[in-house]
Amino acid sequence: MSCSERKRELRRRRHRRKKVALLARKLKKATVSEKGVIAEKLRCLTPGGEVIIERWELDKR
């Protein structure tokens, strides 16, 4: 019997949270070009990526 969809959803959410925390740590030392890469990874990672990008001010150059 497979896992319920709710458990899969929670697992995906926890994984996204860990990845976003990792990107936040990398952002502190990132150069301008690396910030662009981080922004692109956030867009692919989560549906709320644009909100996080605005909050972290990655869209401003």
C-alpha positions as CSV (number, residue, x, y, z in Angstrom):
1,M,0.0,0.0,0.0
2,S,1.4,3.4,-0.9
3,C,1.9,6.4,1.3
4,S,-1.0,8.8,1.6
5,E,-0.8,12.0,-0.4
6,R,-0.7,14.1,2.8
7,K,2.5,12.3,3.9
8,R,4.1,12.9,0.5
9,E,3.0,16.6,0.7
10,L,4.6,17.0,4.1
11,R,7.8,15.3,3.0
12,R,8.1,17.6,0.0
13,R,7.4,20.6,2.2
14,R,10.1,19.6,4.7
15,H,12.6,19.1,1.8
16,R,11.8,22.5,0.4
17,R,12.3,24.1,3.8
18,K,15.7,22.5,4.1
19,K,16.7,23.6,0.6
20,V,15.5,27.2,1.1
21,A,17.5,27.3,4.4
22,L,20.6,26.1,2.6
23,L,20.2,28.7,-0.1
24,A,19.7,31.4,2.5
25,R,23.1,30.4,4.1
26,K,24.8,30.5,0.7
27,L,23.3,33.9,-0.1
28,K,25.3,35.6,2.7
29,K,28.6,35.0,0.8
30,A,27.2,35.1,-2.7
31,T,28.4,37.3,-5.5
32,V,26.0,39.1,-7.9
33,S,26.1,36.2,-10.4
34,E,25.6,33.6,-7.7
35,K,22.6,35.5,-6.5
36,G,21.1,35.1,-9.9
37,V,21.6,31.4,-9.8
38,I,20.1,31.2,-6.3
39,A,17.0,33.2,-7.6
40,E,16.6,30.8,-10.5
41,K,16.9,27.8,-8.1
42,L,14.2,29.3,-5.9
43,R,11.9,29.7,-8.9
44,C,12.2,26.1,-9.8
45,L,12.1,24.8,-6.2
46,T,8.8,26.2,-4.9
47,P,5.6,27.8,-6.1
48,G,6.2,30.7,-3.7
49,G,9.7,31.4,-5.1
50,E,8.9,34.9,-6.3
51,V,7.7,35.9,-2.8
52,I,11.0,34.6,-1.3
53,I,13.0,36.4,-4.0
54,E,11.3,39.7,-3.2
55,R,11.8,39.2,0.5
56,W,15.5,38.5,0.0
57,E,15.7,41.4,-2.5
58,L,17.3,39.2,-5.2
59,D,15.3,41.0,-8.0
60,K,17.1,44.3,-7.4
61,R,20.5,44.8,-9.0
